[in-house]
Amino acid sequence: MSRKRKSRFGWIFVLSALLVGAAAYWAFDRYAGFADVPLASAKADASIVVARGDSFASVLGKLHAAGESPAHDLEWRLLARQLGTAGHLQVGEYALDPGTTPRDLLLRMRDGKVISHRFTIVEGWNIRQLRERLGKATQLEHETASLDDAALMAKLGFAGQHPEGRFLPETYLYPRGDSDLDVLARAHEAMRKALDAAWKTRAPGLPLASQDQALVLASIVEKETGVAEDRPRIAGVFVNRLARGMRLETDPTVVYGLGTRYDGNIRKKDLQADNPYNTYRLAGLPPTPISMPGRAALQAVVHPAAGDALYFVSSGDGSGRSLFAATYAEHQANVRAYLARYRAGLAKGPLRGVATSGEAEPASGTTPAESIP
């Protein structure tokens, strides 16, 4: 081969190498740029769902539908292979929040970092309120709508147990696809553990025969105040009354007994009604809890404040605090102070608290005692 021909082949080889190198550099630059550039579909509240049985091709189709260009499918596949995502897709819902890159998304799908939704059970809710709010929770499979309370508890594995008070007020996280039964099962187990832990540390000499009785009393304390400092003192009042054989005479139990018939007012006929939740007529605790008590209410009941207080009533000053009394005379003075504020238009909140064991009109409820019809 002549020297001239060899020189021509050399230039062709060099040129080809340069072209291959340039193409490789272009491909690498495009690939590297693709991996860490925010997605076009990334925006507030956007997400993509990987369903059971989805292939990587299916996921790419969903990304196309969300606004990603099919022109980048090769880059998606190469990046998925590099990150080990293609054969390890985790089922779930993944955020496409602003700034999300292809690398971010594929790592989330590989590691199962799905979106967590929240459902909060609020202290003091009753089972009717809990089920109503749970029925409106989004991204949750609803399996309990057709079940009554008894069937619901049976489905959870606690046939015969009354549902009131059995679900711990907390915020529960759940991924898309979980059911309302899943959330309730977790809340039930959380309450069981919280109640068991509280009962094991209870103060000696409490007039409570079982964990269930502690749960009932905690549900009443929960409804009587939302002020943390007052919970142990209110629990102390109820413990003192139980120990002395006095009726609890607490309005929240009457309201619970009225159920959907409660219209915001407690009347004399309600206080005289013969039902198992009327603690103005019946001694001891009602047969079931009346609300979902939180951890603080549980602790207040098993560690009530010391003292000889037998009465309490709202201060009416807007703080939510209560005034406590060891004698009926002191209690009457506290009630008169509230009523004076009420007449002057200064009292804030209902005249809430324990009444008087039949010695006078009840000093609690949603209206002042003197105005109960």
Buried (B, 14 or more C-beta within 10 A) or exposed (E): EEEEEEEEEEEEEEEEEEEEEEEEEEEEEEBEEBBEEBBEBBBEEBBBBBEEEBEBEEBBBBBBEBEBEEEBBEBBBBBBEEBEBBEEBBBBBBBBBEEBBBBBBBBBBBEBBBBBBEBEBBBBBBBEBBBEBBEEBEBBBEBBEEBEBEEBBBBBEBEEBBBBBBBBBBEBEBBBBBBBBBBBBBBBEBBBEBBEEBBEEBEEEBBBEEBBBBBBBBBBBBBBBBBEEBBBBBBBBBBBBBEEEBBBBBBBBBBBBBEEEBEEEBBEEBBEBEBEBBBBBBEEBBEBBBBBBBBBBBBBBBBBBEEEBBBBBBBBBEEBBBBBBBEBEBBBEBBEBBBEBBEEEEBBBBBBBBBBBEEEBBBBBBBBBEEBE
